[in-house]
């Protein structure tokens, strides 16, 4: 009698963990080229070992996934996920926080510049 219950629990564990493992395996190598360039930029060999790139990719994907889950937990209290949730998570890591706020302000500047450029093109189109 104990065997069927353990068999059912092991099947449910295998069934629940297997899709995440297979989906994780399918996504492997997506960031390989980008990580190789970043690693070279930080002083690594121009052609790092594939195992090293795979390890760094695993670490990065795990970190980003963990941050997204934590931000989702914070955002679920309000009912939606926002940028502020991520900023709240990194509030104690000042270099990351400063870089994120800098990138967000640059993104806003680019949005405004694109919007101004589109308005200028529309004005030119009506003059012709």
DSSP file (Angstrom, degrees, kcal/mol; ACC not computed):
  #  RESIDUE AA STRUCTURE BP1 BP2  ACC     N-H-->O    O-->H-N    N-H-->O    O-->H-N    TCO  KAPPA ALPHA  PHI   PSI    X-CA   Y-CA   Z-CA
    1    1 A X     >        0   0    0      0, 0.0     4,-1.1     0, 0.0     0, 0.0   0.000 360.0 360.0 360.0 -32.1    0.0    0.0    0.0
    2    2 A X  H  >  +     0   0    0      1,-0.2     4,-2.1     2,-0.2     5,-0.2   0.812 360.0  63.2 -72.7 -27.5    2.9    2.4    0.7
    3    3 A X  H  > S+     0   0    0      1,-0.2     4,-2.7     2,-0.2     5,-0.2   0.932 100.7  48.4 -64.8 -46.3    4.3    1.7   -2.8
    4    4 A X  H  > S+     0   0    0      1,-0.2     4,-2.5     2,-0.2    -1,-0.2   0.903 112.4  49.4 -61.8 -38.2    1.3    3.2   -4.8
    5    5 A X  H  X S+     0   0    0     -4,-1.1     4,-2.1     2,-0.2    -1,-0.2   0.910 114.3  44.4 -68.7 -39.0    1.2    6.3   -2.7
    6    6 A X  H  X S+     0   0    0     -4,-2.1     4,-2.3     2,-0.2    -1,-0.2   0.867 113.0  52.6 -71.0 -33.5    4.9    6.9   -3.1
    7    7 A X  H  X S+     0   0    0     -4,-2.7     4,-2.2    -5,-0.2    -2,-0.2   0.903 109.6  48.2 -66.0 -40.4    4.6    6.1   -6.8
    8    8 A X  H  X S+     0   0    0     -4,-2.5     4,-2.3     2,-0.2    -2,-0.2   0.904 113.0  47.6 -67.2 -40.2    1.9    8.6   -7.2
    9    9 A X  H  X S+     0   0    0     -4,-2.1     4,-2.1     1,-0.2    -2,-0.2   0.885 112.2  49.2 -70.0 -35.7    3.8   11.3   -5.4
   10   10 A X  H  X S+     0   0    0     -4,-2.3     4,-2.7     2,-0.2    -1,-0.2   0.873 110.5  51.5 -70.0 -34.3    6.9   10.6   -7.4
   11   11 A X  H  X S+     0   0    0     -4,-2.2     4,-3.1     2,-0.2    -2,-0.2   0.918 110.5  48.1 -65.9 -41.2    4.9   10.8  -10.6
   12   12 A X  H  X S+     0   0    0     -4,-2.3     4,-2.3     2,-0.2    -2,-0.2   0.885 113.0  48.6 -67.4 -35.9    3.4   14.1   -9.6
   13   13 A X  H  X S+     0   0    0     -4,-2.1     4,-2.6     2,-0.2     5,-0.3   0.932 114.2  45.4 -66.5 -44.2    6.9   15.4   -8.7
   14   14 A X  H  X S+     0   0    0     -4,-2.7     4,-2.3     1,-0.2    -2,-0.2   0.920 114.2  49.4 -64.4 -42.6    8.3   14.2  -12.0
   15   15 A X  H  X S+     0   0    0     -4,-3.1     4,-0.9     1,-0.2    -1,-0.2   0.877 115.1  43.3 -64.3 -37.9    5.4   15.6  -13.9
   16   16 A X  H  X S+     0   0    0     -4,-2.3     4,-0.6    -5,-0.2    -2,-0.2   0.855 120.5  39.5 -79.4 -34.0    5.6   19.0  -12.2
   17   17 A X  H  X S+     0   0    0     -4,-2.6     4,-2.0    -5,-0.2    -2,-0.2   0.780 105.2  67.2 -85.8 -25.7    9.4   19.4  -12.4
   18   18 A X  H  X S+     0   0    0     -4,-2.3     4,-2.8    -5,-0.3     5,-0.2   0.915  96.8  50.6 -65.2 -45.2    9.8   17.9  -15.8
   19   19 A X  H  X S+     0   0    0     -4,-0.9     4,-2.7     1,-0.2     5,-0.2   0.906 111.5  48.9 -61.2 -39.1    8.1   20.6  -17.9
   20   20 A X  H  X S+     0   0    0     -4,-0.6     4,-2.2     2,-0.2    -1,-0.2   0.898 112.7  48.5 -67.2 -37.3   10.2   23.3  -16.2
   21   21 A X  H  X S+     0   0    0     -4,-2.0     4,-2.5     2,-0.2    -2,-0.2   0.920 113.8  45.6 -66.8 -42.4   13.4   21.4  -16.8
   22   22 A X  H  X S+     0   0    0     -4,-2.8     4,-2.0     2,-0.2    -2,-0.2   0.900 114.0  48.1 -69.6 -38.5   12.5   20.8  -20.5
   23   23 A X  H  X S+     0   0    0     -4,-2.7     4,-1.3    -5,-0.2    -1,-0.2   0.875 112.4  50.6 -67.9 -34.6   11.4   24.4  -21.0
   24   24 A X  H  X S+     0   0    0     -4,-2.2     4,-0.5    -5,-0.2    -2,-0.2   0.909 109.8  49.9 -66.8 -41.5   14.7   25.5  -19.3
   25   25 A X  H >< S+     0   0    0     -4,-2.5     3,-0.7     1,-0.2    -2,-0.2   0.860 107.5  54.4 -65.4 -35.0   16.7   23.3  -21.6
   26   26 A X  H 3< S+     0   0    0     -4,-2.0    -1,-0.2     1,-0.2    -2,-0.2   0.838 107.9  50.1 -66.9 -32.0   15.0   24.7  -24.6
   27   27 A X  H >< S+     0   0    0     -4,-1.3     3,-1.6    -3,-0.2     4,-0.3   0.527  84.1 117.3 -85.7  -5.8   15.9   28.2  -23.7
   28   28 A X  T << S+     0   0    0     -3,-0.7    26,-0.1    -4,-0.5    -3,-0.0  -0.363  74.3  23.9 -64.2 138.9   19.5   27.3  -23.1
   29   29 A X  T >  S+     0   0    0     24,-0.1     3,-0.8    25,-0.1     4,-0.4   0.409  83.8 116.8  90.0  -2.3   21.9   29.1  -25.4
   30   30 A X  T <  S+     0   0    0     -3,-1.6     3,-0.2     1,-0.2     4,-0.2   0.890  86.5  33.0 -65.0 -38.9   19.6   32.1  -26.1
   31   31 A X  T 3> S+     0   0    0     -4,-0.3     4,-2.9     1,-0.2     5,-0.3   0.223  87.3 112.1-101.0  13.2   22.0   34.6  -24.5
   32   32 A X  H <> S+     0   0    0     -3,-0.8     4,-2.3     1,-0.2    -1,-0.2   0.916  78.8  42.2 -57.9 -51.8   25.2   32.8  -25.5
   33   33 A X  H  > S+     0   0    0     -4,-0.4     4,-2.1    -3,-0.2    -1,-0.2   0.920 116.0  49.5 -63.8 -44.1   26.5   35.4  -27.9
   34   34 A X  H  > S+     0   0    0     -4,-0.2     4,-2.4     1,-0.2    -1,-0.2   0.918 112.2  48.1 -61.4 -43.3   25.5   38.3  -25.7
   35   35 A X  H  X S+     0   0    0     -4,-2.9     4,-3.0     2,-0.2     5,-0.2   0.876 108.0  55.0 -66.8 -36.8   27.2   36.8  -22.7
   36   36 A X  H  X S+     0   0    0     -4,-2.3     4,-2.2    -5,-0.3    -1,-0.2   0.926 110.8  45.6 -60.5 -43.6   30.4   36.0  -24.7
   37   37 A X  H  X S+     0   0    0     -4,-2.1     4,-2.2     2,-0.2    -2,-0.2   0.902 114.3  48.2 -66.4 -40.8   30.6   39.7  -25.7
   38   38 A X  H  X S+     0   0    0     -4,-2.4     4,-1.5     2,-0.2    -2,-0.2   0.910 110.8  50.7 -66.0 -41.4   29.9   40.8  -22.1
   39   39 A X  H  <>S+     0   0    0     -4,-3.0     5,-2.7     1,-0.2    -2,-0.2   0.905 111.0  48.8 -63.4 -40.6   32.5   38.4  -20.7
   40   40 A X  H ><5S+     0   0    0     -4,-2.2     3,-1.7     1,-0.2    -1,-0.2   0.901 108.1  54.8 -64.4 -40.4   35.1   39.6  -23.1
   41   41 A X  H 3<5S+     0   0    0     -4,-2.2    -1,-0.2     1,-0.3    -2,-0.2   0.789 106.9  51.3 -63.1 -28.1   34.2   43.2  -22.2
   42   42 A X  T 3<5S-     0   0    0     -4,-1.5    -1,-0.3    -3,-0.2    -2,-0.2   0.233 134.5 -84.6 -95.6  12.9   34.9   42.4  -18.6
   43   43 A X  T < 5S+     0   0    0     -3,-1.7    -3,-0.2     1,-0.2    -2,-0.1   0.527  84.3 130.6 105.9   6.5   38.3   40.9  -19.4
   44   44 A X      < -     0   0    0     -5,-2.7    -1,-0.2     1,-0.2     4,-0.0  -0.260  68.4 -73.4 -82.7 176.7   37.6   37.3  -20.4
   45   45 A X    >   -     0   0    0      1,-0.1     3,-0.5     2,-0.1    -1,-0.2  -0.347  41.2-117.5 -65.1 148.2   39.0   35.5  -23.5
   46   46 A X  T 3  S+     0   0    0      1,-0.3     2,-0.4    -6,-0.1    -6,-0.2   0.834 113.7  34.0 -58.6 -30.9   37.4   36.6  -26.8
   47   47 A X  T 3  S-     0   0    0     -7,-0.1    -1,-0.3   -10,-0.0     3,-0.1  -0.746  87.4-168.8-123.9  82.6   36.2   33.0  -27.2
   48   48 A X    <   -     0   0    0     -3,-0.5   -12,-0.0    -2,-0.4    -8,-0.0  -0.236  37.1 -82.2 -69.3 161.5   35.4   31.6  -23.7
   49   49 A X     >  -     0   0    0      1,-0.1     4,-2.1     2,-0.0     3,-0.4  -0.345  34.1-126.8 -61.0 140.2   34.8   28.0  -23.1
   50   50 A X  H  > S+     0   0    0      1,-0.2     4,-2.5     2,-0.2     5,-0.2   0.843 111.0  56.6 -58.2 -33.4   31.2   26.9  -23.9
   51   51 A X  H  > S+     0   0    0      2,-0.2     4,-2.2     1,-0.2    -1,-0.2   0.887 106.4  49.5 -65.5 -38.1   30.9   25.4  -20.4
   52   52 A X  H  > S+     0   0    0     -3,-0.4     4,-2.6     2,-0.2    -2,-0.2   0.924 111.8  47.6 -66.0 -44.5   31.8   28.8  -18.9
   53   53 A X  H  X S+     0   0    0     -4,-2.1     4,-2.6     1,-0.2    -2,-0.2   0.904 111.9  50.7 -63.3 -41.2   29.2   30.6  -21.0
   54   54 A X  H  X S+     0   0    0     -4,-2.5     4,-2.4     2,-0.2    -1,-0.2   0.895 111.0  49.0 -64.0 -39.9   26.6   28.0  -20.1
   55   55 A X  H  X S+     0   0    0     -4,-2.2     4,-2.3     2,-0.2    -2,-0.2   0.933 112.3  47.0 -65.5 -46.0   27.4   28.4  -16.4
   56   56 A X  H  X S+     0   0    0     -4,-2.6     4,-2.7     1,-0.2    -2,-0.2   0.907 112.0  51.7 -62.3 -40.6   27.2   32.1  -16.5
   57   57 A X  H  X S+     0   0    0     -4,-2.6     4,-2.9     2,-0.2     5,-0.3   0.917 108.6  50.5 -61.9 -43.4   23.9   31.9  -18.5
   58   58 A X  H  X S+     0   0    0     -4,-2.4     4,-2.3     1,-0.2    -1,-0.2   0.915 112.1  47.7 -60.0 -42.7   22.5   29.5  -15.9
   59   59 A X  H  X S+     0   0    0     -4,-2.3     4,-2.4     2,-0.2    -2,-0.2   0.925 114.0  46.4 -64.7 -45.1   23.4   32.0  -13.1
   60   60 A X  H  X S+     0   0    0     -4,-2.7     4,-2.8     2,-0.2     5,-0.2   0.928 113.5  47.6 -65.0 -45.8   22.0   35.0  -15.0
   61   61 A X  H  X S+     0   0    0     -4,-2.9     4,-2.5     1,-0.2     5,-0.2   0.904 112.8  49.7 -63.6 -40.6   18.7   33.2  -15.9
   62   62 A X  H  X S+     0   0    0     -4,-2.3     4,-2.3    -5,-0.3    -1,-0.2   0.913 112.7  47.4 -63.9 -42.1   18.3   32.0  -12.3
   63   63 A X  H  X S+     0   0    0     -4,-2.4     4,-2.6     2,-0.2    -2,-0.2   0.938 114.1  45.6 -64.5 -47.9   18.9   35.5  -10.9
   64   64 A X  H  X S+     0   0    0     -4,-2.8     4,-2.5     1,-0.2    -2,-0.2   0.910 114.0  49.1 -64.4 -42.1   16.5   37.2  -13.3
   65   65 A X  H  X S+     0   0    0     -4,-2.5     4,-2.4    -5,-0.2    -1,-0.2   0.916 111.7  49.1 -62.5 -43.5   13.8   34.5  -12.7
   66   66 A X  H  X S+     0   0    0     -4,-2.3     4,-2.4    -5,-0.2    -2,-0.2   0.916 112.3  47.9 -62.9 -43.6   14.2   34.9   -8.9
   67   67 A X  H  X S+     0   0    0     -4,-2.6     4,-2.7     1,-0.2     5,-0.2   0.902 111.2  51.0 -64.1 -40.9   14.0   38.7   -9.2
   68   68 A X  H  X S+     0   0    0     -4,-2.5     4,-2.2     2,-0.2    -2,-0.2   0.903 110.9  48.2 -64.5 -40.6   10.9   38.4  -11.4
   69   69 A X  H  X S+     0   0    0     -4,-2.4     4,-2.1     2,-0.2    -2,-0.2   0.912 112.9  47.8 -66.2 -41.7    9.2   36.0   -9.0
   70   70 A X  H  X S+     0   0    0     -4,-2.4     4,-2.0     2,-0.2    -2,-0.2   0.916 113.0  48.3 -65.1 -41.6   10.0   38.3   -6.0
   71   71 A X  H  X S+     0   0    0     -4,-2.7     4,-2.9     1,-0.2    -1,-0.2   0.875 109.8  53.1 -65.5 -36.5    8.7   41.4   -7.9
   72   72 A X  H  X S+     0   0    0     -4,-2.2     4,-1.9     2,-0.2    -1,-0.2   0.889 107.0  51.8 -65.4 -38.7    5.6   39.5   -8.8
   73   73 A X  H  < S+     0   0    0     -4,-2.1     4,-0.5     2,-0.2    -2,-0.2   0.906 113.2  44.7 -63.1 -41.0    5.0   38.6   -5.1
   74   74 A X  H >< S+     0   0    0     -4,-2.0     3,-1.0     1,-0.2     4,-0.4   0.924 115.6  47.3 -67.7 -44.2    5.4   42.3   -4.2
   75   75 A X  H >X>S+     0   0    0     -4,-2.9     4,-1.7     1,-0.2     5,-1.3   0.739  96.6  71.7 -71.0 -23.3    3.2   43.4   -7.2
   76   76 A X  T 3<5S+     0   0    0     -4,-1.9    -1,-0.2     1,-0.3    -2,-0.2   0.760  87.8  64.5 -66.7 -21.9    0.5   40.9   -6.4
   77   77 A X  T <45S+     0   0    0     -3,-1.0    -1,-0.3    -4,-0.5    -2,-0.2   0.848 112.8  33.7 -66.9 -32.8   -0.5   42.9   -3.4
   78   78 A X  T <45S-     0   0    0     -3,-0.9    -2,-0.2    -4,-0.4    -1,-0.2   0.623 116.3-114.0 -94.6 -17.0   -1.5   45.7   -5.7
   79   79 A X  T  <5S+     0   0    0     -4,-1.7     2,-0.3     1,-0.2    -3,-0.2   0.381  86.0  61.6 100.4  -4.2   -2.7   43.4   -8.5
   80   80 A X  S   <S-     0   0    0     -5,-1.3     2,-0.4    -6,-0.1    -2,-0.3  -0.991  75.3-117.8-151.4 159.2   -0.1   44.3  -11.1
   81   81 A X        +     0   0    0     -2,-0.3     2,-0.3    -3,-0.1    -9,-0.1  -0.802  37.4 173.1 -97.8 135.2    3.6   44.2  -11.7
   82   82 A X    >>  -     0   0    0     -2,-0.4     4,-0.8   -11,-0.2     3,-0.8  -0.872  47.2-104.3-137.7 171.0    5.5   47.5  -12.2
   83   83 A X  H >> S+     0   0    0     -2,-0.3     4,-2.2     1,-0.2     3,-0.5   0.850 116.3  64.8 -62.8 -35.3    9.0   48.9  -12.5
   84   84 A X  H 3> S+     0   0    0      1,-0.2     4,-2.4     2,-0.2    -1,-0.2   0.801  93.3  61.5 -61.2 -28.9    8.8   50.2   -9.0
   85   85 A X  H <> S+     0   0    0     -3,-0.8     4,-1.5     2,-0.2    -1,-0.2   0.908 107.2  44.0 -63.1 -41.3    8.6   46.6   -7.7
   86   86 A X  H <X S+     0   0    0     -4,-0.8     4,-1.6    -3,-0.5    -2,-0.2   0.899 112.3  51.9 -70.4 -40.5   12.0   45.8   -9.2
   87   87 A X  H  < S+     0   0    0     -4,-2.2    -2,-0.2     1,-0.2    -1,-0.2   0.877 107.2  54.1 -62.9 -36.5   13.4   49.1   -7.9
   88   88 A X  H >< S+     0   0    0     -4,-2.4     3,-1.0     1,-0.2    -1,-0.2   0.890 106.2  52.7 -62.8 -39.4   12.1   48.2   -4.4
   89   89 A X  H 3< S+     0   0    0     -4,-1.5     3,-0.3     1,-0.2    -1,-0.2   0.848 115.7  38.5 -66.6 -33.8   14.0   44.9   -4.6
   90   90 A X  T >< S+     0   0    0     -4,-1.6     3,-1.4     1,-0.2     7,-0.4   0.226  80.6 113.8-101.9  15.8   17.3   46.4   -5.5
   91   91 A X  T <  S+     0   0    0     -3,-1.0    -1,-0.2     1,-0.3    -2,-0.1   0.773  77.9  49.4 -59.7 -28.3   16.9   49.5   -3.2
   92   92 A X  T 3  S+     0   0    0     -3,-0.3     2,-1.0    -4,-0.2    -1,-0.3   0.592  96.0  74.3 -89.1 -10.9   19.8   48.3   -0.9
   93   93 A X    <>  -     0   0    0     -3,-1.4     4,-2.6     1,-0.2     3,-0.3  -0.782  66.8-173.6-101.8  88.5   22.2   47.7   -3.8
   94   94 A X  H  > S+     0   0    0     -2,-1.0     4,-3.1     1,-0.2     5,-0.3   0.840  77.1  53.6 -59.8 -41.0   23.1   51.3   -4.7
   95   95 A X  H  > S+     0   0    0      1,-0.2     4,-2.1     2,-0.2    -1,-0.2   0.932 114.3  43.0 -60.0 -42.1   25.1   50.7   -7.8
   96   96 A X  H  > S+     0   0    0     -3,-0.3     4,-2.6     2,-0.2    -2,-0.2   0.923 115.2  49.5 -66.2 -43.6   22.3   48.6   -9.3
   97   97 A X  H  X S+     0   0    0     -4,-2.6     4,-2.5    -7,-0.4     5,-0.2   0.922 112.1  47.6 -62.3 -44.9   19.7   51.1   -8.2
   98   98 A X  H  X S+     0   0    0     -4,-3.1     4,-2.2     1,-0.2    -1,-0.2   0.904 113.0  48.7 -63.4 -41.5   21.6   54.1   -9.6
   99   99 A X  H  X S+     0   0    0     -4,-2.1     4,-2.6    -5,-0.3    -2,-0.2   0.910 111.7  49.5 -66.1 -41.2   22.2   52.3  -12.9
  100  100 A X  H  X S+     0   0    0     -4,-2.6     4,-2.5     2,-0.2    -2,-0.2   0.922 111.7  47.4 -64.3 -44.0   18.5   51.3  -13.2
  101  101 A X  H  X S+     0   0    0     -4,-2.5     4,-2.2     2,-0.2    -1,-0.2   0.884 112.0  51.4 -66.2 -36.1   17.3   54.8  -12.5
  102  102 A X  H  X S+     0   0    0     -4,-2.2     4,-2.2    -5,-0.2    -2,-0.2   0.933 112.0  46.1 -63.4 -45.7   19.8   56.2  -15.1
  103  103 A X  H  X S+     0   0    0     -4,-2.6     4,-2.2     1,-0.2    -2,-0.2   0.882 111.8  51.7 -65.4 -37.9   18.6   53.7  -17.7
  104  104 A X  H  X S+     0   0    0     -4,-2.5     4,-2.0     2,-0.2    -1,-0.2   0.893 110.4  48.0 -66.4 -38.9   15.0   54.5  -17.0
  105  105 A X  H  X S+     0   0    0     -4,-2.2     4,-2.2     2,-0.2    -2,-0.2   0.890 111.5  50.4 -69.0 -37.4   15.6   58.2  -17.3
  106  106 A X  H  X S+     0   0    0     -4,-2.2     4,-2.4     2,-0.2    -2,-0.2   0.889 108.7  52.8 -65.1 -37.9   17.5   57.7  -20.6
  107  107 A X  H  X S+     0   0    0     -4,-2.2     4,-2.2     1,-0.2    -2,-0.2   0.908 109.3  48.8 -62.5 -41.7   14.5   55.6  -21.8
  108  108 A X  H  X S+     0   0    0     -4,-2.0     4,-2.2     2,-0.2    -2,-0.2   0.896 110.2  51.3 -66.1 -39.6   12.1   58.4  -21.0
  109  109 A X  H  X S+     0   0    0     -4,-2.2     4,-2.4     1,-0.2    -2,-0.2   0.907 110.0  49.7 -62.9 -41.4   14.4   60.9  -22.8
  110  110 A X  H  X S+     0   0    0     -4,-2.4     4,-2.6     2,-0.2     5,-0.2   0.899 108.8  52.4 -64.8 -40.1   14.4   58.7  -25.9
  111  111 A X  H  X S+     0   0    0     -4,-2.2     4,-2.3     1,-0.2    -2,-0.2   0.927 111.5  46.6 -59.7 -44.8   10.6   58.3  -25.8
  112  112 A X  H  X S+     0   0    0     -4,-2.2     4,-2.5     1,-0.2    -2,-0.2   0.891 112.0  50.4 -66.2 -39.2   10.3   62.1  -25.7
  113  113 A X  H  X S+     0   0    0     -4,-2.4     4,-2.3     2,-0.2    -2,-0.2   0.910 111.5  47.9 -65.9 -41.6   12.8   62.6  -28.5
  114  114 A X  H  X S+     0   0    0     -4,-2.6     4,-2.4     2,-0.2    -2,-0.2   0.908 111.8  50.4 -63.5 -41.3   11.0   60.0  -30.7
  115  115 A X  H  X S+     0   0    0     -4,-2.3     4,-2.0    -5,-0.2    -2,-0.2   0.917 111.4  47.7 -63.8 -42.9    7.7   61.7  -30.0
  116  116 A X  H  X S+     0   0    0     -4,-2.5     4,-2.1     1,-0.2    -1,-0.2   0.879 111.2  51.9 -64.8 -37.7    9.1   65.1  -30.9
  117  117 A X  H  X S+     0   0    0     -4,-2.3     4,-2.2     2,-0.2    -2,-0.2   0.900 109.0  49.8 -65.5 -41.1   10.6   63.7  -34.1
  118  118 A X  H  X S+     0   0    0     -4,-2.4     4,-2.0     2,-0.2    -2,-0.2   0.885 110.2  50.7 -65.0 -38.6    7.2   62.2  -35.1
  119  119 A X  H  X S+     0   0    0     -4,-2.0     4,-2.1     2,-0.2    -2,-0.2   0.905 109.6  50.8 -65.3 -41.9    5.5   65.5  -34.5
  120  120 A X  H  X S+     0   0    0     -4,-2.1     4,-2.1     1,-0.2    -2,-0.2   0.901 109.6  50.1 -62.6 -41.4    8.1   67.3  -36.6
  121  121 A X  H  X S+     0   0    0     -4,-2.2     4,-2.2     1,-0.2    -1,-0.2   0.893 109.3  51.6 -64.5 -38.8    7.6   64.8  -39.5
  122  122 A X  H  X S+     0   0    0     -4,-2.0     4,-1.7     2,-0.2    -1,-0.2   0.895 109.2  50.2 -64.8 -39.3    3.8   65.3  -39.3
  123  123 A X  H  X S+     0   0    0     -4,-2.1     4,-1.4     1,-0.2    -1,-0.2   0.900 110.9  49.2 -64.9 -40.5    4.2   69.1  -39.5
  124  124 A X  H  X S+     0   0    0     -4,-2.1     4,-1.4     1,-0.2    -2,-0.2   0.875 108.6  54.1 -65.8 -36.9    6.5   68.6  -42.6
  125  125 A X  H  < S+     0   0    0     -4,-2.2    -1,-0.2     1,-0.2    -2,-0.2   0.850 108.5  48.1 -66.6 -34.3    4.0   66.3  -44.2
  126  126 A X  H  < S+     0   0    0     -4,-1.7    -1,-0.2     1,-0.2    -2,-0.2   0.782 107.9  56.0 -77.7 -26.1    1.2   68.9  -43.8
  127  127 A X  H  <        0   0    0     -4,-1.4    -2,-0.2     1,-0.2    -1,-0.2   0.826 360.0 360.0 -73.4 -31.3    3.3   71.7  -45.3
  128  128 A X     <        0   0    0     -4,-1.4    -1,-0.2    -5,-0.1    -2,-0.2   0.483 360.0 360.0 -78.7 360.0    4.1   69.8  -48.5
